[in-house]
Amino acid sequence: MTSVAAAYEECRRITRSAGSSFYAGMRLLPADRRQAIYAVYALARRIDDVADGELSRAEKLERLAAIRTVLGTRGSVDDPVFVALADATERYPIPLDAFFDLLEGAEADVLGTHYETFTELEHYCRCVAGSIGRLALGVFETSDRVQAQRLADDLGVALQLGNILRDLRQDLRRGRVYLPAEDLERFGCSVAGDRLDGAAELVVAFEAERALGWLERGLRIVPLLDRRSGLAVLAMTGSYRRLIERIAADPALALGGRASLPKWEKRLVLARGLVGAAA
């Protein structure tokens, strides 16, 4: 039987090895809350890896269904991730049901869902990223959980819009079109294989500005959090903000390949953000 301590260590290893910019932010939390958010991230990572992996569509859906089943039993299996998550949910108000939203979004990715309107895309973003915001909020301390939950969800939408822009060309190559059809039509764009034809830079700039608007709204959560949780949020979102700003100013970054910041700049953004928050 996996011990709780070993389970948390495995979740920490998964989180660190994923190379996510979120890891630095998570490390700012107190040890017990850090462990809990590692457990949340580890399961989210597993779901994402299934959706984006090399299995057949049928195998992916089968594995996602299996995760859904285990969640329905509240993680009563000898699996390190579920062992850690079960312990974390006993200590913190982590809304496990949010994982079902994440699974819905992952299944949409597997099925290759397209989005006609931004309203449809927003629902997807709330499933795959707003859910993570709500789960993370369960680990944080907050002075107003109801309002903070709405803002955490909005922040998730912003970050997912950033992901969509960052991975635009990569997703097009995989047959995934996230930009709403109504927006493509508005700017006279169409999808041609792994690229956008028409005024592609205009539609990308439009979506980047939209993402920044959602980000500004979502970051209103910070004053509602305890200091260390607020710093963690700022650390986890700083690089996203800089990257989206870059894409808004120069849409070609997203159109030419996977957009990213160099590691030195990520570290600089993190350091400046923490200094500014502490001032």
C-alpha positions as CSV (number, residue, x, y, z in Angstrom):
1,M,0.0,0.0,0.0
2,T,1.4,3.4,-1.0
3,S,2.1,5.6,2.0
4,V,0.8,9.2,2.0
5,A,4.3,10.6,2.2
6,A,5.5,8.5,-0.8
7,A,2.4,9.5,-2.7
8,Y,3.0,13.2,-2.2
9,E,6.7,12.8,-3.2
10,E,5.6,11.1,-6.4
11,C,3.2,14.0,-7.1
12,R,6.1,16.5,-6.5
13,R,8.3,14.5,-8.9
14,I,5.6,14.6,-11.6
15,T,5.0,18.3,-11.1
16,R,8.7,19.1,-11.3
17,S,9.5,16.9,-14.3
18,A,6.6,18.4,-16.3
19,G,8.7,21.6,-16.6
20,S,5.7,23.8,-16.1
21,S,6.2,27.5,-15.2
22,F,3.7,26.8,-12.4
23,Y,6.2,24.8,-10.4
24,A,8.1,27.9,-9.2
25,G,4.8,29.5,-8.0
26,M,3.7,26.3,-6.2
27,R,7.0,26.3,-4.2
28,L,6.0,29.6,-2.6
29,L,3.2,27.9,-0.7
30,P,3.6,26.5,2.8
31,A,4.8,22.9,2.7
32,D,1.4,21.3,3.5
33,R,-0.5,23.4,0.9
34,R,2.4,22.9,-1.6
35,Q,1.9,19.1,-1.3
36,A,-1.8,19.4,-1.9
37,I,-1.4,21.5,-5.0
38,Y,1.2,19.0,-6.3
39,A,-1.5,16.3,-6.0
40,V,-4.0,18.4,-7.9
41,Y,-1.4,19.2,-10.6
42,A,-0.4,15.5,-10.9
43,L,-3.8,14.3,-11.8
44,A,-4.5,17.2,-14.1
45,R,-1.2,16.4,-15.9
46,R,-2.2,12.8,-16.2
47,I,-5.5,13.8,-17.8
48,D,-3.7,16.2,-20.2
49,D,-1.1,13.6,-21.1
50,V,-3.8,11.1,-22.1
51,A,-5.6,13.6,-24.3
52,D,-2.4,14.8,-26.0
53,G,-0.7,11.4,-26.2
54,E,-0.1,8.9,-29.0
55,L,-2.9,6.4,-28.2
56,S,-5.8,5.9,-30.5
57,R,-9.0,7.9,-30.0
58,A,-10.8,4.9,-28.5
59,E,-7.9,4.2,-26.1
60,K,-7.8,7.8,-24.9
61,L,-11.5,7.9,-24.3
62,E,-11.3,4.6,-22.4
63,R,-8.5,5.9,-20.1
64,L,-10.3,9.1,-19.5
65,A,-13.4,7.1,-18.6
66,A,-11.3,5.1,-16.2
67,I,-10.1,8.2,-14.4
68,R,-13.7,9.4,-14.2
69,T,-14.7,6.1,-12.6
70,V,-11.9,6.4,-10.0
71,L,-12.9,9.9,-9.2
72,G,-16.4,8.8,-8.6
73,T,-15.1,6.4,-5.9
74,R,-13.1,9.4,-4.4
75,G,-9.8,7.8,-5.3
76,S,-10.1,4.5,-3.4
77,V,-7.2,2.8,-5.3
78,D,-3.5,2.2,-4.5
79,D,-2.3,4.8,-7.0
80,P,0.1,7.5,-5.6
81,V,-1.7,10.4,-7.3
82,F,-5.1,9.3,-6.0
83,V,-3.7,8.5,-2.5
84,A,-2.2,12.0,-2.2
85,L,-5.3,13.6,-3.6
86,A,-7.6,11.8,-1.2
87,D,-5.5,13.0,1.7
88,A,-5.4,16.6,0.4
89,T,-9.2,16.7,0.0
90,E,-9.6,15.7,3.7
91,R,-7.5,18.7,4.7
92,Y,-8.6,21.3,2.2
93,P,-11.9,22.2,0.5
94,I,-10.7,21.1,-2.9
95,P,-13.7,20.7,-5.2
96,L,-13.0,17.3,-6.8
97,D,-16.0,17.7,-9.1
98,A,-14.0,20.2,-11.0
99,F,-11.9,17.3,-12.4
100,F,-15.1,16.1,-14.2
101,D,-15.1,19.5,-16.1
102,L,-11.4,18.9,-16.9
103,L,-12.3,15.5,-18.2
104,E,-15.0,16.9,-20.4
105,G,-12.6,19.3,-21.9
106,A,-10.0,16.6,-22.5
107,E,-12.7,14.5,-24.2
108,A,-13.5,17.4,-26.5
109,D,-9.8,17.6,-27.4
110,V,-9.8,13.9,-28.2
111,L,-12.9,14.2,-30.4
112,G,-11.5,17.2,-32.2
113,T,-14.3,19.6,-31.3
114,H,-14.4,22.9,-33.2
115,Y,-15.9,26.1,-31.8
116,E,-18.3,28.3,-33.7
117,T,-18.6,31.1,-31.2
118,F,-16.5,32.5,-28.3
119,T,-19.2,31.5,-25.9
120,E,-18.5,27.8,-26.9
121,L,-14.8,28.4,-26.6
122,E,-15.2,30.0,-23.2
123,H,-17.1,26.9,-21.9
124,Y,-14.2,24.8,-23.1
125,C,-11.7,27.1,-21.4
126,R,-13.6,26.9,-18.2
127,C,-13.6,23.1,-18.4
128,V,-9.9,22.7,-19.0
129,A,-8.4,25.6,-17.1
130,G,-11.1,27.3,-15.0
131,S,-11.4,23.9,-13.4
132,I,-7.7,24.1,-12.4
133,G,-8.3,27.6,-10.9
134,R,-11.1,26.3,-8.8
135,L,-9.1,23.3,-7.7
136,A,-6.1,25.4,-6.8
137,L,-8.3,27.8,-4.9
138,G,-9.3,24.9,-2.7
139,V,-5.7,24.9,-1.5
140,F,-5.4,28.6,-1.0
141,E,-6.6,30.7,1.9
142,T,-9.2,33.4,0.9
143,S,-11.3,36.0,2.5
144,D,-14.2,35.5,0.1
145,R,-14.4,32.1,-1.4
146,V,-17.5,32.7,-3.5
147,Q,-16.1,35.7,-5.3
148,A,-12.6,34.2,-5.5
149,Q,-14.0,31.1,-7.1
150,R,-15.5,33.2,-10.0
151,L,-12.2,35.0,-10.4
152,A,-10.2,31.8,-10.3
153,D,-12.4,30.5,-13.1
154,D,-11.9,33.7,-15.1
155,L,-8.2,33.5,-14.6
156,G,-8.3,30.0,-16.0
157,V,-10.0,31.2,-19.1
158,A,-7.2,33.8,-19.6
159,L,-4.5,31.3,-19.2
160,Q,-6.1,28.8,-21.6
161,L,-6.5,31.5,-24.2
162,G,-2.8,32.1,-23.8
163,N,-2.1,28.4,-24.3
164,I,-4.2,28.4,-27.5
165,L,-2.2,31.3,-28.9
166,R,1.1,29.8,-27.8
167,D,0.3,26.4,-29.4
168,L,-1.6,27.7,-32.4
169,R,0.5,26.2,-35.2
170,Q,1.1,23.0,-33.3
171,D,-2.6,22.5,-32.8
172,L,-3.4,23.3,-36.4
173,R,-1.0,20.5,-37.4
174,R,-2.9,18.1,-35.2
175,G,-6.3,19.2,-36.6
176,R,-7.3,21.2,-33.6
177,V,-8.9,24.6,-34.4
178,Y,-9.6,26.5,-31.2
179,L,-10.1,30.0,-32.6
180,P,-13.9,30.6,-32.9
181,A,-15.2,30.4,-36.4
182,E,-17.1,33.7,-35.9
183,D,-13.8,35.4,-35.2
184,L,-12.0,33.9,-38.2
185,E,-14.9,35.0,-40.4
186,R,-14.9,38.5,-38.9
187,F,-11.3,39.0,-40.0
188,G,-11.6,37.1,-43.3
189,C,-9.5,34.2,-42.2
190,S,-9.8,30.5,-43.0
191,V,-7.9,27.4,-42.0
192,A,-5.6,25.9,-44.6
193,G,-3.9,22.8,-43.3
194,D,-1.5,23.9,-40.6
195,R,-1.8,27.7,-41.2
196,L,-4.4,30.5,-41.4
197,D,-5.1,32.2,-44.6
198,G,-6.2,35.8,-44.7
199,A,-5.6,38.5,-42.1
200,A,-4.2,36.0,-39.6
201,E,-2.2,38.6,-37.7
202,L,-5.4,40.6,-37.0
203,V,-7.3,37.7,-35.6
204,V,-4.3,36.6,-33.4
205,A,-3.9,40.2,-32.1
206,F,-7.6,40.3,-31.3
207,E,-7.5,37.1,-29.4
208,A,-4.4,38.2,-27.5
209,E,-6.1,41.4,-26.4
210,R,-9.1,39.4,-25.3
211,A,-6.9,37.1,-23.3
212,L,-5.3,40.1,-21.6
213,G,-8.7,41.5,-20.6
214,W,-9.6,38.2,-19.0
215,L,-6.2,38.1,-17.3
216,E,-6.7,41.5,-15.7
217,R,-10.1,40.5,-14.4
218,G,-8.9,37.2,-13.1
219,L,-6.0,38.7,-11.2
220,R,-8.4,40.6,-9.1
221,I,-8.3,37.4,-7.1
222,V,-4.9,38.3,-5.6
223,P,-6.1,40.7,-2.9
224,L,-8.6,38.1,-1.8
225,L,-5.9,35.6,-1.0
226,D,-3.4,35.2,1.8
227,R,0.0,36.7,1.0
228,R,1.8,33.5,0.0
229,S,-1.1,32.2,-2.1
230,G,-1.3,35.6,-3.8
231,L,2.4,35.5,-4.5
232,A,2.1,32.0,-5.9
233,V,-0.7,33.2,-8.3
234,L,1.5,36.1,-9.5
235,A,4.4,33.8,-10.0
236,M,2.3,31.3,-12.0
237,T,0.8,33.9,-14.2
238,G,3.7,36.4,-14.8
239,S,5.2,34.5,-17.8
240,Y,1.8,34.1,-19.3
241,R,1.1,37.8,-19.2
242,R,4.5,38.6,-20.8
243,L,4.0,36.1,-23.5
244,I,0.5,37.2,-24.4
245,E,1.6,40.8,-24.4
246,R,4.4,39.8,-26.9
247,I,1.9,38.1,-29.1
248,A,-0.5,41.0,-29.0
249,A,2.3,43.3,-30.1
250,D,3.7,40.9,-32.7
251,P,1.2,38.2,-33.8
252,A,3.8,36.6,-36.1
253,L,5.3,35.0,-33.0
254,A,2.2,32.7,-32.7
255,L,1.9,32.2,-36.4
256,G,5.5,31.1,-37.0
257,G,5.7,28.3,-34.5
258,R,5.3,27.6,-30.8
259,A,5.7,30.9,-29.0
260,S,7.7,30.9,-25.8
261,L,9.9,33.1,-23.6
262,P,13.5,32.1,-23.0
263,K,14.3,30.7,-19.6
264,W,16.2,33.8,-18.5
265,E,13.3,36.0,-19.2
266,K,10.9,33.7,-17.3
267,R,13.2,34.0,-14.3
268,L,13.4,37.8,-14.7
269,V,9.6,38.1,-15.0
270,L,9.2,35.9,-11.9
271,A,11.7,38.0,-9.9
272,R,10.2,41.3,-10.9
273,G,6.7,40.1,-10.1
274,L,7.6,39.0,-6.6
275,V,9.6,42.1,-5.9
276,G,6.7,44.3,-7.1
277,A,4.2,42.3,-5.0
278,A,6.3,42.7,-1.9
279,A,6.8,46.4,-2.3
